[in-house]
Amino acid sequence: MTRYGQVRPSYVPPRAILELRDLTRYRSKLLSAGSSERNRIQKVLEDANIKLGSVLSDVFGVSGQKMLQALVKQDSVATAKVAQLAQWSLKPKIEAIQQALEGKLTDHHRFLIDVSMRHMRFIEEQLIRLDEEIQRRLQPYQEEYALLQTIPGIKETGAARILSEIGADMSPFADGDHLSSWGSVCPGNNESAGKKFQSKIRKGNVHLLSALTECAWAATKKKDCHFRNKYYRLKSRRGSQRAIVAIDHAMLKCVYVVLSQRKPYEEPKPTSLTEAQKQRKASSLCRQIRALGYDVKIQKTA
């Protein structure tokens, strides 16, 4: 059926990319498992009426982990002694930490915390092994790996995840729009009676969408960045979620250009607004000012 064109062909990356994809997806699963263990420990502490999270910005930082280990190892330990384990900027908060540690920690709580902390350490060890293996598998794709990192918001981890999902060869895709459609990050098709309506994106590769979204949020925090400017321009009209999906789409199209042309990303040059764009922007600003209870009139300067 495929030979006679009755089955629509699908893009299947090379074996090396598929194996790299297994590693990056497994890494994401381990990170999620680590987050689950941290949440589990927080829940146990809350059950024991230990409010450590209200004082420490990171319960699982250096000071926090030392305190947790001290609580687990000893059946009864003075809260003042545990609070003294605070380091650096936490020194002035020792009294608050001591009050937060005043709770009822039972043997059951200690056991649960100990199991979760052991699991977290195991996950950290496996993440180190995975990172080393991912870097080894990326050796044949160092050029593409480096090119992806020239795009704002995409760093080492994001580049590895994107490369593992779409591959290094862009020849199966006619252009960036085709790649976006394959990745299900393009606008949905909702047309009726010749009219096009707004529609959400299709369900597709959630791993690619997750990687792009993480990179897109990072790009919105960079100054003098095209993605940042576009995000805030769309956010005012469409909301943050729709705006970030639009950045996902724009970023994936940039990925296509960078990989297909084998050239680093170049920031688009700012273009002057057309007369229609100026009028729309002025009208939008006037609406915002009127919403605040002020009156305003538009008068063009000579």
C-alpha positions as CSV (number, residue, x, y, z in Angstrom):
1,M,0.0,0.0,0.0
2,T,2.9,2.3,0.7
3,R,4.4,1.5,-2.7
4,Y,1.2,2.6,-4.5
5,G,0.8,5.8,-2.4
6,Q,-2.2,4.7,-0.4
7,V,-0.4,5.1,2.9
8,R,0.9,8.5,3.9
9,P,4.7,8.2,4.6
10,S,6.0,9.5,8.0
11,Y,9.4,10.9,8.9
12,V,11.6,8.4,10.8
13,P,15.0,9.8,12.0
14,P,18.2,7.8,11.7
15,R,18.9,5.1,14.3
16,A,21.5,7.3,16.0
17,I,19.0,10.1,16.5
18,L,16.4,7.6,17.8
19,E,18.9,6.3,20.4
20,L,19.8,9.9,21.4
21,R,16.0,10.6,21.7
22,D,15.7,7.7,24.2
23,L,18.4,9.2,26.3
24,T,17.1,12.7,26.4
25,R,13.5,11.6,27.1
26,Y,14.7,9.3,29.9
27,R,16.6,12.2,31.3
28,S,13.4,14.3,31.4
29,K,11.7,11.4,33.2
30,L,14.4,11.2,35.8
31,L,14.1,15.0,36.4
32,S,10.4,14.6,36.9
33,A,11.0,11.7,39.3
34,G,13.4,13.9,41.3
35,S,10.7,16.6,41.5
36,S,8.2,14.1,42.7
37,E,10.5,13.0,45.5
38,R,11.1,16.6,46.6
39,N,7.4,17.2,46.7
40,R,7.0,14.0,48.7
41,I,9.5,15.1,51.3
42,Q,7.8,18.5,51.6
43,K,4.5,16.7,52.2
44,V,6.0,14.6,54.9
45,L,7.5,17.7,56.6
46,E,4.2,19.4,56.5
47,D,2.6,16.4,58.1
48,A,5.2,16.6,60.9
49,N,4.4,20.3,61.3
50,I,7.9,21.3,60.3
51,K,7.7,24.5,58.3
52,L,11.2,24.5,56.9
53,G,10.0,25.6,53.4
54,S,8.6,28.9,54.8
55,V,12.1,29.9,55.9
56,L,14.5,28.4,53.4
57,S,14.1,29.4,49.8
58,D,15.4,25.9,48.8
59,V,14.9,23.1,51.3
60,F,17.1,20.9,49.2
61,G,20.1,23.3,49.0
62,V,23.3,22.6,50.9
63,S,22.0,23.8,54.3
64,G,18.6,22.2,53.8
65,Q,20.0,18.8,53.0
66,K,22.3,18.8,56.0
67,M,19.3,19.6,58.2
68,L,17.2,16.8,56.7
69,Q,20.0,14.3,57.2
70,A,20.4,15.4,60.8
71,L,16.7,15.0,61.4
72,V,16.7,11.5,59.8
73,K,19.8,10.1,61.5
74,Q,18.8,10.8,65.1
75,D,15.6,9.8,66.9
76,S,15.7,12.9,69.0
77,V,17.8,15.9,68.2
78,A,17.7,19.4,69.5
79,T,16.2,21.9,67.0
80,A,18.8,24.5,68.0
81,K,21.6,22.1,67.0
82,V,20.0,21.4,63.6
83,A,19.4,25.1,63.0
84,Q,23.2,25.7,63.5
85,L,23.8,23.7,60.3
86,A,22.6,26.8,58.4
87,Q,25.3,28.3,56.2
88,W,26.2,31.6,54.5
89,S,23.2,33.9,54.1
90,L,21.0,31.7,56.3
91,K,23.0,32.5,59.4
92,P,20.8,35.5,60.4
93,K,17.7,33.3,60.1
94,I,18.8,30.7,62.7
95,E,16.0,31.7,65.2
96,A,13.4,31.5,62.5
97,I,14.8,28.1,61.3
98,Q,14.7,26.8,64.9
99,Q,11.0,27.8,65.2
100,A,10.3,26.1,61.9
101,L,11.8,22.9,63.1
102,E,9.5,22.7,66.1
103,G,7.3,19.8,65.1
104,K,6.5,16.2,65.7
105,L,8.8,14.0,63.6
106,T,8.0,10.3,64.1
107,D,9.9,7.2,63.0
108,H,7.5,6.8,60.2
109,H,8.3,10.4,58.9
110,R,12.1,9.7,59.2
111,F,11.8,6.5,57.2
112,L,9.9,8.2,54.4
113,I,12.3,11.1,54.2
114,D,15.3,8.7,54.2
115,V,13.9,6.6,51.4
116,S,13.1,9.7,49.3
117,M,16.6,11.2,49.9
118,R,18.3,8.0,48.9
119,H,16.2,7.9,45.8
120,M,17.1,11.5,45.0
121,R,20.8,10.7,45.4
122,F,20.4,7.7,43.1
123,I,18.6,9.9,40.5
124,E,21.5,12.4,40.6
125,E,24.0,9.7,39.9
126,Q,22.0,8.4,37.0
127,L,21.6,11.9,35.6
128,I,25.4,12.3,35.6
129,R,25.8,9.0,33.7
130,L,23.1,10.1,31.2
131,D,24.6,13.5,30.6
132,E,28.0,11.8,29.8
133,E,26.3,9.3,27.4
134,I,24.3,12.1,25.7
135,Q,27.5,14.1,25.1
136,R,29.1,11.0,23.7
137,R,26.2,10.4,21.3
138,L,26.3,14.1,20.3
139,Q,29.9,13.9,19.0
140,P,28.9,13.3,15.3
141,Y,26.5,16.3,15.5
142,Q,28.8,18.9,17.1
143,E,28.2,21.4,14.3
144,E,24.4,21.2,14.6
145,Y,24.6,21.2,18.4
146,A,26.7,24.4,18.4
147,L,24.4,26.1,15.8
148,L,21.3,25.5,17.8
149,Q,22.9,27.2,20.8
150,T,23.3,30.4,18.8
151,I,19.5,30.8,19.0
152,P,18.4,32.9,22.1
153,G,17.0,30.8,24.9
154,I,18.5,27.5,23.6
155,K,21.4,26.2,25.7
156,E,23.1,22.8,26.0
157,T,20.2,20.8,27.4
158,G,17.6,22.4,25.1
159,A,19.8,21.9,22.0
160,A,20.3,18.2,22.8
161,R,16.5,17.7,23.3
162,I,15.5,19.5,20.1
163,L,18.2,17.8,18.1
164,S,17.1,14.4,19.4
165,E,13.4,15.1,18.4
166,I,13.8,16.5,14.9
167,G,17.2,15.2,13.8
168,A,20.1,17.0,12.2
169,D,19.0,16.6,8.5
170,M,16.3,19.0,7.4
171,S,15.9,17.7,3.9
172,P,12.7,15.7,4.7
173,F,11.0,19.1,5.4
174,A,10.3,21.5,2.6
175,D,10.5,24.6,4.8
176,G,10.1,25.8,8.4
177,D,6.3,25.7,8.1
178,H,6.4,22.0,7.2
179,L,8.6,21.3,10.2
180,S,6.3,23.3,12.5
181,S,3.3,21.3,11.1
182,W,5.1,18.0,11.7
183,G,6.0,19.1,15.2
184,S,2.4,20.2,15.9
185,V,3.4,23.7,17.0
186,C,1.7,25.6,14.1
187,P,-1.7,27.2,14.3
188,G,-4.6,24.8,14.1
189,N,-6.8,24.6,10.9
190,N,-10.3,25.7,11.8
191,E,-12.1,26.8,8.6
192,S,-15.8,26.9,8.0
193,A,-17.7,28.4,5.0
194,G,-14.6,30.0,3.8
195,K,-14.0,31.7,7.1
196,K,-10.9,31.0,9.3
197,F,-11.3,30.9,13.0
198,Q,-8.8,30.8,15.8
199,S,-7.9,27.3,16.9
200,K,-5.5,25.6,19.3
201,I,-2.5,23.6,18.1
202,R,-2.9,19.9,17.3
203,K,-1.8,17.2,19.7
204,G,1.6,16.0,18.7
205,N,5.1,15.5,19.9
206,V,4.8,16.6,23.6
207,H,8.6,16.1,24.1
208,L,9.5,18.6,21.4
209,L,6.8,21.1,22.6
210,S,8.1,20.8,26.1
211,A,11.7,21.5,25.0
212,L,10.7,24.4,22.8
213,T,8.5,26.0,25.6
214,E,11.4,25.8,28.1
215,C,13.7,27.5,25.6
216,A,11.0,30.1,24.7
217,W,10.5,31.1,28.3
218,A,14.2,31.6,28.6
219,A,14.3,33.7,25.4
220,T,11.6,36.0,26.8
221,K,14.0,37.0,29.6
222,K,16.8,38.1,27.3
223,K,17.2,41.8,26.6
224,D,17.1,43.1,23.0
225,C,15.8,39.8,21.7
226,H,13.3,39.4,18.9
227,F,11.5,36.6,20.7
228,R,11.1,38.7,23.8
229,N,9.7,41.7,21.9
230,K,7.3,39.4,20.0
231,Y,6.1,37.7,23.2
232,Y,5.2,40.9,25.0
233,R,3.6,42.3,21.9
234,L,1.3,39.2,21.6
235,K,0.8,38.8,25.3
236,S,-1.1,42.1,25.6
237,R,-3.6,40.9,23.0
238,R,-3.7,37.1,23.2
239,G,-2.5,36.2,26.7
240,S,0.7,34.6,27.9
241,Q,-0.1,31.0,27.0
242,R,-1.0,31.8,23.3
243,A,2.0,34.1,23.1
244,I,4.4,31.5,24.3
245,V,3.1,29.0,21.8
246,A,3.6,31.6,19.1
247,I,7.2,31.9,20.3
248,D,7.5,28.1,20.1
249,H,6.4,28.3,16.5
250,A,8.8,31.1,15.6
251,M,11.7,29.4,17.4
252,L,11.2,26.1,15.5
253,K,11.2,27.9,12.2
254,C,14.5,29.5,13.3
255,V,15.8,26.1,14.1
256,Y,15.0,25.0,10.5
257,V,16.8,27.9,9.0
258,V,19.9,27.5,11.2
259,L,20.2,23.7,10.5
260,S,19.3,23.9,6.8
261,Q,21.5,26.8,5.9
262,R,24.3,25.8,8.3
263,K,24.6,29.4,9.6
264,P,24.4,30.8,13.1
265,Y,21.3,32.6,14.2
266,E,21.2,36.3,13.3
267,E,18.9,38.7,15.2
268,P,16.4,40.3,12.7
269,K,17.0,43.9,11.9
270,P,14.2,46.2,13.3
271,T,11.9,47.5,10.6
272,S,10.0,50.7,10.6
273,L,6.2,50.6,11.2
274,T,3.8,51.1,8.3
275,E,1.2,53.7,8.5
276,A,-1.5,51.1,9.3
277,Q,0.6,49.6,12.0
278,K,1.2,53.0,13.6
279,Q,-2.6,53.7,13.6
280,R,-3.3,50.3,15.2
281,K,-0.7,50.9,17.9
282,A,-2.0,54.4,18.6
283,S,-5.5,53.1,18.9
284,S,-4.4,50.3,21.2
285,L,-2.6,52.7,23.5
286,C,-5.6,55.1,23.6
287,R,-7.9,52.2,24.6
288,Q,-5.5,51.4,27.5
289,I,-5.4,55.0,28.6
290,R,-9.2,55.3,28.5
291,A,-9.5,52.1,30.5
292,L,-7.6,53.9,33.3
293,G,-10.2,56.7,33.3
294,Y,-8.4,59.3,31.3
295,D,-9.4,60.9,28.0
296,V,-6.9,61.2,25.2
297,K,-7.0,62.6,21.6
298,I,-4.6,61.5,18.8
299,Q,-3.0,64.3,16.9
300,K,-0.3,63.7,14.3
301,T,2.8,65.9,14.6
302,A,3.8,67.9,11.6
